[in-house]
Amino acid sequence: MTTSTSPAETGIVPESIEHRFQQFGPKYRYLVTFAGMLGVVSMVLSVTIVNVAVPSVVGAYGIGQDQAQWMATAFIATMTLSQLLNSWLVEAFGQRITFMLIIVVFFIGTMIAATSPTFDFIIVGRILQGFSAGVSQPLVMVIP
């Protein structure tokens, strides 16, 4: 017969990293690293994907290439500026909640850009995507 110890008996809080290591074992570090890197790589890869789509956007929305380049510019500029907010967001919400919120913001930006009736909505979606990509990059560099 096995007895289980409660978190109060062990002194480990259920939401702590120590509890996660106890729950998942040494592979916890790899699971967290894989999840973080998968999210960041997909976010940063999206800037490359849009550069390939510029000629299609020019034809679909009847705009010039100078306007279509704003898709990449909006993403990169917002990504750069939002990196500065990482520390504040982690302090306010914690690493796990911040990462999950950023994934949701990226998904919302993707849906806005993918279903946009006008070019302006593509820019709004790209700004949301760039914001989330910028916050997530420094976030995964400090994964425990």
Number of C-alpha atoms within 10 A of each C-alpha: 3 4 5 7 8 11 11 9 8 9 9 15 13 14 8 10 14 12 16 16 13 13 12 11 11 11 11 16 15 10 11 15 17 13 11 18 15 11 21 23 13 12 23 20 12 18 20 11 11 18 13 10 12 20 15 12 20 17 12 11 12 11 13 13 13 9 13 24 16 18 24 21 17 21 26 21 15 21 24 14 13 18 19 13 13 19 14 10 16 16 10 11 12 12 19 13 13 20 22 13 14 21 19 14 19 24 17 15 23 21 13 19 23 13 11 15 11 11 20 13 16 24 22 19 27 30 25 24 31 31 27 30 32 26 26 28 21 16 21 19 11 9 12 9
